[in-house]
Amino acid sequence: MVTVAFASALVCYFSSTLLFLIYLLRRSETLARIALALTSVAFAVHTVGLVLHLVAGEGIRLISFHKAMAFFSWTLVLVFLGVVLRYRLHVLGAFLLPLAFLALLSTAVVPTSSVPVLQPVFQTVWIHVTLSVLGTVGFAVAFVAGLMYIMQDRLLKSKQFNVLSFKLPPLDFLDALNQRSILLGFPLLTLGILTGAVSAQITWGSYLSWNPEQVWALITWAFYLIVLMGRITVGWRAKKAAYLTIVGFAGVVLTFLGILLKGHGPPASL
């Protein structure tokens, strides 16, 4: 049942992604409405599959790569539907849905046997992974907003007033979306790191084992802290923040996948 639900959601997400990408270059709003309807159907089926997947085995705990990626994909689509409901920003589907589709696709192409379940430190404090996933969703939205900002900025400066330039939101809106997404994602990532450290202390007697994933997570956290401080105190321009957000998201993805794919074992000295 879970496999059927996820497979059906994948087909619908793939179809809606294609329609949204075509919508970027066409003036037809009908494409957007059809794509949105397909996305809504996929989200409903995805929800059913996710619930069944989460309650299977060890219960509702995000302690595996497949569960975390399915939840990440689901949350991205939830954010997209919420933004569309409030702002009617259909064009966002051409940027967010590909990420959601690829995340859910990874649960199908990566064999379950090849991915370790996270070690007891995360099974004890599973909220660490949940918070980290939610923080990653915030940074994903900030990444998309930054990418759209750069595209719109270049179109306006080159005076290419084509279909895409009219569909992309104003620069002020994209800048605000970028900043709000970081402001949401950063505290969640911070809480995720703190709960992971506390759990490690309880389980292993050490807050940090200084493995590559933990080091990279701290570097990513510090990077986004600098971006936030730069925007709030120094007054960095939106364009600079957009570029930095794109770079930072690459670090988030590497850290997130590294933790989930490798798991976390105790320090070698313990």
Beta strands, then each sheet from edge to edge (+ up, - down):
end
